[in-house]
Amino acid sequence: MSSEFEQPFDFELDEFGDEVSDFDEFEFDDEDVLVRTAVLKKNNMVALLCIKSATGGAAICRVDPREQHPAVQLYDDPTAALEWFTRSLRSSKVNGWSVVYDGLPLQG
C-alpha cells in the first residue's frame, strides 16, 4: 500500500541561498540561545513553528502544510521575535490548531 507520506519530500533549500547567507558567520554562545519548537495539529495536517534566538537577533520558521515552502522571518530584536512567536502560537490555537508539542527541538 502506497501513501503520500511514504514518498520523501525534497525541500529546495537552495532557493534561500542569498537570504540566509548572513548566518554563515553568525557566532554565539550556546548559553545565550533560545530554541523552541511547536508542533501543531488540525484535522489531518501537521505544522511547525520554530524560533531560534540569541542576543544578536532571532529567526522564526513556519512550516505550514498548505504552503509550498517554509517561511522564515529574521529579527534584529530577539524580544520582538519571541513576542511574535507567542502571538502566532496563540492565534493558531484560536484558529483551531492544537499544540501537540512545545519545547526543545526533537531529535532522533
N, C-alpha and C positions, 0 to 999 in steps of 0.2 A: 504494500500500500504506500503510495507516494503522497506527500503533502508539501505545501509551500514552505513549511518550517524545516523540512529536511534539506532544502536547497540553500547552500551558503550564499549570503548576500555580500557583494563586493562594494563597499563604500569607496567612492573615488575621492580619496582624501587629497590627491594631488591638486585638486581644484582650489584648495585653501592655501597652496604653497606660499604666495607672497603675503597673504593676510596674517599668517601665523609665524612668519619668519622672524619676527621680533622676539619670539620666545627662545630662539637658539642660544642667545647669550644671557638669558634670564637666570640669575643666580639667586638663591635664597637659602636661609637657614631652615632646616626641617621643623624646628620648634615653632617657627612663626607661620606655618602653613595650615590653613583650614581646608579640609577636603570633606565634602559631603555629597552623598548620592541619594536621591529619592527615586524609588521605583513606584510607578503609579499604574493602576488597572481600571479599565472601564469597558464593560461588555467583553468582547474578545480582543481588546487592544491592550498593549503594554507600552508605557512611555517612560523616559528617563529625564530627570532634571538634576544636573550636577553643578557644583561650584568648587572652584579651587582658588583660594585667596591667600595672598601674602601681603606684607607691609607695602610693597611697591605697586600693587594692583590686584586685579582678580579677573577670572574668566568664568562665564556661566555657559553651559552647554545644555541644549534641549533636544532630545530625540523624540519626535512625535511620529507615530506610525502613519499619520495622514499626510505627512510631508515627505518629499523625495530625499532630502538631505538634512543632516543635523544642523541646528542653528547655534552659532557661537557669538556671545556678546562679550566684549572686553571692557573693563572698567579701570580707570586710574585710581578710583577711591574704593577700597575694599569694603568700607561700611555701606556705601551706596549699593554695591553688588549684593551684599547679604540682605539688605532691605528688599531689593528687587526679587531675590530668590525666595524670601519668606512670603512676599506678596503674591508671587506667581504660584507658589505651593497652595496658599490659602484660596486663591481664585480657582485653581484646579479642583479643589475639594468642593467648592460651591457649584462647579460645573459638572459634578457627578463622578469625578475620578476618586478612587480610594487609594490611600497610601499603603502599599504592601511592605515597603522597607524605607527607612530613613536613617542613614548613618554613614559610616565609613564605606568606601568602595568595596564591593565584594570581589574576592579573588579566588580562583580555583574552580 
